[in-house]
Amino acid sequence: MLSFQLLFSLFVIALIIALISGLLFLAPVMPMRYIKLHLYILVMPVLFAVIGFFGIHGQHVLGPFKIDRLSWLLAGFVMALGFIIQKFSMRYLLGDHHYRHYFPLFTAITSFASLAWMSEDLRLMALCWGMTLLCLTLLMNVNRFWKVPRESAKLSSMTFLCGWLAFVGAIVSIYIATGEWRVPQHIAHPTWSLLTNVLLVLAVMIPAAQFPFHRWLIESVTAPTPVSAIMHAGIVNAGGVILTRFAPIFDNGFALSLLLILSSISVLLGSGISLVQVDYKRQLVGSTMSQMGFMLVQCALGVYSAAIIHLILHGIFKATLFYNQVLS
């Protein structure tokens, strides 16, 4: 039986190989059929994550990483989603002038997101989450010579930056209050506890496109279908993961009430958008907004296990709907 140290090392090595493989595909001398080999490489981290989920029990800390079943579940889900999206994109995006640029960015997004949710050190988590958002912005801006997606990417980048800065602010406030770069069991000082909780609310609501930060997702409909799929299925639901990881200290009454109220408004607003829009992708934007509202309501009520199940099922469901848009 593989030890968790060896298995995690193999998983990280597989991620590095996948990232290098994606970068190699950027070289014009690399034949187009190389993308098939790249897809085989993407299967490796998924397999290691599945083995870790079923074979490694308990919680282990390995350097700046925390290895438990939730870590393996999220890593496996994100990497499997990335594999499916890239498999679909292999034919769907063929003919796009920027065809080679999509695959390394898809790989980077899923790799950095996996490492973010496996991080015990909050500095590493912030770095990996920031890289995930940066790569998503670059992916939305691949067709930068077309004004509409360029403006959409600009709006998204500014919005993501605000959300990431709120996340970094929450981490810094934790360090000031506790002297550690890890999630503590409790923040004794009420002022720092309130500040940390409010910043966490902002950090999860902005990428989740919750009211009043939902405009970026509405404007993102100009992105190609695979980009929209990874955005709706694997990025906007990160709020549930963040709040689950920070659950021990996310207990301030004001912040919980704020999250509950704004998420509930988002559920109603998103449902209304999905009902009145005639464009299919805008209907999906409204659906995502309302579903992420439901997920954050679950977090506000303290039902984190339900939120994790919700975000995984929503990711699978929403990716399927985007592909159904193409096939129908």
C-alpha positions in Angstrom: 0.0 0.0 0.0 1.3 3.4 -1.0 2.2 5.8 1.8 0.5 9.2 1.7 4.0 10.9 1.2 4.7 8.8 -1.8 1.2 9.2 -3.3 1.2 13.0 -2.8 4.7 13.2 -4.4 3.5 11.2 -7.4 0.4 13.5 -7.6 2.6 16.7 -7.6 5.0 15.2 -10.1 2.0 14.3 -12.4 0.8 17.9 -12.1 4.3 19.2 -13.1 4.5 16.9 -16.0 1.0 18.0 -17.2 2.0 21.7 -16.9 5.2 21.1 -18.9 3.2 19.1 -21.5 0.8 22.0 -21.9 3.6 24.4 -22.4 5.2 22.2 -25.0 2.1 22.3 -27.0 2.6 26.1 -27.5 5.7 25.3 -29.7 4.7 25.6 -33.4 7.0 22.6 -34.2 4.9 20.4 -32.0 2.4 18.4 -34.1 -1.3 18.9 -33.5 -1.8 15.2 -32.7 0.4 15.8 -29.6 -2.8 16.9 -27.9 -3.8 13.3 -27.6 -0.7 12.5 -25.6 -1.3 15.5 -23.4 -4.8 14.2 -22.6 -3.3 10.8 -21.5 -0.9 12.7 -19.2 -3.9 14.5 -17.6 -5.3 11.2 -16.5 -2.4 10.5 -14.2 -3.2 13.1 -11.4 -6.8 12.0 -11.6 -5.8 8.4 -10.9 -3.5 9.4 -8.0 -6.3 11.5 -6.5 -8.8 8.6 -6.7 -6.3 6.3 -5.1 -5.7 8.8 -2.4 -9.4 9.3 -1.7 -10.1 5.6 -1.3 -6.7 4.5 0.1 -5.5 7.2 2.5 -7.4 7.7 5.7 -7.1 10.4 8.3 -5.5 13.8 8.1 -1.8 14.3 7.4 0.3 17.4 7.2 3.2 17.3 4.8 5.1 20.5 4.7 2.8 23.3 3.6 0.1 20.8 2.5 -2.8 19.2 4.4 -3.7 15.8 3.0 -7.1 14.4 3.8 -10.0 12.8 2.0 -11.5 16.2 1.2 -8.3 17.3 -0.4 -8.2 14.3 -2.6 -11.9 14.6 -3.4 -11.5 18.2 -4.6 -8.2 17.6 -6.4 -9.7 14.6 -8.2 -12.9 16.5 -9.1 -11.0 19.6 -10.5 -8.5 17.5 -12.5 -11.2 15.2 -13.9 -13.2 18.3 -14.9 -10.2 19.7 -16.6 -9.6 16.5 -18.5 -13.2 16.3 -19.7 -13.2 20.0 -20.8 -9.8 19.6 -22.7 -11.1 16.4 -24.3 -14.1 18.2 -25.6 -12.0 21.2 -26.6 -9.7 19.1 -28.7 -12.3 19.1 -31.5 -14.6 21.9 -30.5 -11.8 24.6 -30.6 -10.1 23.2 -33.7 -9.8 25.9 -36.2 -9.5 28.7 -33.6 -6.5 30.9 -34.3 -5.4 30.6 -30.6 -6.0 26.8 -30.4 -2.7 26.0 -28.8 -3.1 28.7 -26.1 -6.2 27.1 -24.5 -4.7 23.8 -23.3 -1.8 25.1 -21.2 -4.2 27.6 -19.5 -6.8 24.9 -18.8 -4.1 22.7 -17.3 -2.7 25.6 -15.2 -6.1 26.5 -13.9 -7.0 23.0 -12.7 -3.4 22.3 -11.3 -3.2 25.5 -9.3 -6.8 25.1 -8.0 -6.0 21.5 -6.9 -2.9 22.7 -5.0 -4.8 25.6 -3.4 -7.4 23.3 -1.8 -4.6 21.0 -0.6 -2.7 23.8 1.1 -2.3 24.0 4.9 -0.1 27.1 4.7 -2.4 30.0 3.9 0.3 31.9 2.0 0.6 29.0 -0.4 -3.2 28.8 -0.7 -3.5 32.5 -1.5 -0.7 32.2 -4.1 -2.3 29.2 -5.8 -5.8 30.7 -5.8 -4.4 33.9 -7.2 -2.7 32.0 -10.0 -5.9 30.2 -10.7 -7.8 33.5 -11.1 -4.9 35.0 -13.2 -4.9 32.0 -15.6 -8.7 32.2 -15.9 -8.4 35.9 -16.8 -5.8 35.1 -19.4 -8.0 32.4 -20.8 -10.9 34.8 -21.1 -8.6 37.2 -22.9 -7.2 34.8 -25.4 -9.2 36.5 -28.2 -7.9 39.9 -27.1 -8.1 41.4 -30.5 -11.9 41.2 -30.3 -13.1 44.2 -28.2 -16.1 42.4 -26.5 -14.2 39.6 -24.8 -11.3 42.0 -24.1 -13.6 44.3 -22.1 -15.2 41.3 -20.4 -11.7 40.0 -19.4 -10.8 43.4 -18.1 -13.9 43.6 -15.9 -13.3 40.1 -14.6 -9.7 40.7 -13.8 -10.6 43.8 -11.7 -13.3 41.9 -9.9 -11.1 38.9 -9.3 -8.4 41.2 -8.0 -10.8 42.7 -5.4 -11.8 39.2 -4.3 -8.3 38.0 -4.1 -7.2 41.0 -2.1 -10.0 40.4 0.4 -8.8 36.8 0.7 -5.2 38.0 1.3 -6.6 40.5 3.8 -8.4 37.7 5.7 -5.2 35.7 5.8 -3.1 38.6 7.1 -5.7 39.4 9.8 -5.4 35.7 10.9 -1.7 36.1 11.2 -1.9 39.3 13.1 -4.4 37.8 15.5 -2.7 34.4 16.0 0.9 34.7 14.7 0.4 31.6 12.4 -0.1 31.2 8.7 -2.6 28.4 9.3 -6.3 28.3 10.0 -6.6 28.3 13.9 -9.4 26.7 15.9 -10.5 30.1 17.2 -9.7 33.8 17.0 -10.0 35.2 20.6 -10.0 38.9 19.7 -13.5 39.9 18.6 -12.3 42.8 16.4 -9.9 40.6 14.4 -12.6 37.8 14.3 -15.1 40.2 12.8 -12.7 41.6 10.3 -11.5 38.2 9.2 -15.1 36.9 8.8 -16.2 39.9 6.7 -13.2 39.7 4.5 -13.9 36.0 3.9 -17.5 36.8 3.0 -16.2 39.2 0.3 -13.5 36.7 -0.8 -16.1 34.1 -1.5 -19.0 36.2 -2.8 -17.0 38.0 -5.5 -15.8 34.9 -7.5 -19.2 33.3 -6.9 -20.9 36.2 -8.7 -23.2 37.0 -5.9 -25.2 40.2 -5.6 -23.9 42.9 -6.0 -20.7 41.4 -7.6 -22.5 39.4 -10.3 -21.9 41.6 -13.4 -18.6 40.0 -14.4 -20.3 36.6 -14.8 -23.0 38.1 -17.0 -20.5 39.8 -19.2 -18.5 36.5 -19.5 -21.0 34.9 -21.9 -18.7 36.0 -24.9 -16.2 33.4 -23.8 -16.0 30.1 -25.8 -18.1 27.3 -24.5 -15.2 25.3 -22.9 -14.0 28.4 -21.1 -17.5 29.1 -19.8 -17.7 25.4 -18.7 -14.6 25.5 -16.6 -15.6 28.9 -15.2 -19.1 27.8 -14.1 -18.3 24.3 -13.1 -14.9 24.7 -11.4 -14.2 28.3 -10.4 -17.3 30.1 -9.2 -18.0 27.3 -6.7 -14.7 27.8 -4.9 -16.4 29.8 -2.2 -17.8 26.6 -0.7 -14.3 25.1 -0.5 -12.8 28.3 1.1 -15.5 28.5 3.8 -15.2 24.8 4.5 -11.5 25.1 5.0 -12.0 28.2 7.2 -15.0 26.7 9.1 -13.4 26.7 12.5 -13.1 30.5 12.6 -16.1 31.4 10.4 -18.4 32.0 13.3 -19.1 35.7 13.6 -22.8 36.4 13.8 -22.7 39.6 11.7 -20.7 38.0 8.9 -22.9 34.9 8.8 -26.1 37.0 8.6 -24.5 39.2 5.9 -23.6 36.0 3.9 -27.1 34.6 4.4 -28.9 37.7 3.3 -26.8 38.5 0.2 -26.8 34.8 -0.9 -30.6 34.6 -0.5 -31.0 37.8 -2.6 -28.7 36.2 -5.2 -30.8 33.1 -5.3 -33.9 35.1 -6.2 -32.0 37.4 -8.6 -30.3 34.5 -10.4 -33.6 32.6 -10.7 -35.2 35.7 -12.2 -32.4 36.2 -14.7 -32.6 32.5 -15.8 -36.4 32.9 -16.3 -36.4 36.2 -18.4 -33.3 35.7 -20.5 -33.8 34.2 -24.0 -30.1 33.6 -24.6 -29.2 30.1 -23.4 -25.8 31.1 -22.0 -27.3 34.0 -20.0 -29.9 31.6 -18.7 -27.0 29.4 -17.4 -25.4 32.5 -15.8 -28.6 33.1 -13.9 -28.8 29.4 -12.9 -25.2 29.5 -11.7 -25.7 32.6 -9.7 -28.7 31.1 -7.9 -27.1 27.8 -7.3 -24.0 29.4 -5.8 -26.4 31.4 -3.6 -27.8 28.1 -2.4 -24.4 26.8 -1.7 -23.3 29.8 0.3 -26.6 29.7 2.2 -25.7 26.1 3.2 -22.3 27.5 4.4 -24.0 30.3 6.4 -26.1 27.6 8.1 -23.0 25.6 8.9 -23.8 22.6 6.6 -20.5 22.4 4.9 -20.7 18.8 3.9 -23.9 19.6 1.9 -22.1 22.6 0.3 -19.3 20.4 -0.9 -21.7 17.8 -2.4 -23.7 20.7 -3.9 -20.6 22.3 -5.6 -19.4 19.0 -7.1 -22.9 18.0 -8.4 -23.4 21.5 -9.7 -20.0 21.4 -11.5 -20.9 18.2 -13.3 -24.4 19.4 -14.1 -23.4 22.8 -15.4 -20.6 21.4 -17.6 -23.1 19.0 -19.1 -25.5 21.9 -19.8 -22.8 23.9 -21.6 -22.0 20.9 -23.8 -25.6 20.2 -24.4 -25.8 23.8 -25.8 -23.3 22.8 -28.4 -24.8 19.4 -29.2 -28.4 20.5 -29.4 
